């Protein structure tokens, strides 16, 4: 009996070691699977716009100019929210609504889309100066209407604080106020875990499951408004660069970045249109009132528009609402 009792722990240890060895081999196979997949993906992941040099690295700027654009007519600059793997593809439903009516550009932050990953900390002043330099080097001239989604609000307001003479309007696409992001719960740990899932090959394997891409993008309308080409670019971006160190650090810096913007708070002398997603009838009056307070405390002229039939990623549901708001501000000075 005593021998059997002593043999049991040794047997459990052998089983445990075998299981651990199996898991390590499985993990190694997953990393190799992802590594070989990335080699193939990079050949198909080609930037559609310019990659301009900013602080020793390349930033991607996609720009479409209105054919008959007047010299003093503004350009709409679309600024992505946090964690968007491919802003170029993400904003693509808006492009058809803007073409022929206004010039527009998408500048992808370092760590996003077709831009490089940088070693610079994702501090708000650094990111804002990078945005300004990228626009300048890509030949996208002011004035600008800055249309920012979600956490991109910090960049758009900081840009307006730094370069007020270059901004003629602001469109907030279901953002919070800078004060909101001073205390908003950080998702840095979630970002790191998602990166591990990608690098371990788990996400790549799941993309072979029918409907996975649409389910993982359920908050973006299942990518229904994206063309097949844009869907593929979105997938490639997820596999190659999603949740990299720049993206995670941007989330880590969120509270400090928001505080810096708030510390320099003065009412902006440009019109601000705040688009609020109705979440299919579930947005509360408190949320709408908070957005009105946001506009009134940050801009001399503000308007809140509740967009029906949309969720947080409004560009995936109601791109026309974004285009209409931005074009209205482009032409405000002409009225």
C-alpha angles and dihedrals in degrees: 000000000000092000091052090050092052093044093056097068090046090051091049090050091052091049090047092051092049092050091048091049090049092050092048091050090047091050092048090050089051093052091048090048090053093045094053090044092054091054090058095041095055091062090060096040101089123162112242094203139036124307104208126188115253120170092341096310136085123258121192119232121182111195133177116185123207106245096231097034113159117230093247096041116115131243123226111232113200112209118195126225124242120298098011102148095203115019091178092060093036093058095040095104087064095054098076089050091055103038113112092008103066143357116253141181139190117208113194115212119231108283093030133098113325096345123109125255112250135202091224115111113252094245115158097240091051093049092047093051090048090053091051094047093047092053091048095049092045090055095246101146128202150279096086137191103206113212108189129184122211113313089010085085089086092059094045094051094041089050089052090050093050100038107023093157091060098053123078100170147000130220116192111202105205092314131153123233120265087253089056091056092051088077104018111130112265118240096194094117091048089051092053093049091050090052090053090050089053097045092046091059095245095118093044090054092048091055086070090062109096111252095011094116091052094045094049088050095046089123088057095055091267088288089283094148095049120096117236089257092052091046089054092049089050090052092048091050090051091051096044111034113002116133094003122162094277092053093048093046091051088059091046089053094046098101094044091045092051091049091052092053092047093048089062094044117154127147110272115234094222131087115263124202115194115201113201121194111230091211088222093301098320100101110113128229087240090061092050092047090051090053091051089052089049092055096043093050096046107037137039088224122032141159132190118212121187108213113213121220096021143111133202094293090060094171088067093054112026110015090159091066091056093047093048093050094047095045091049090058093044090059099035094098091055093059 
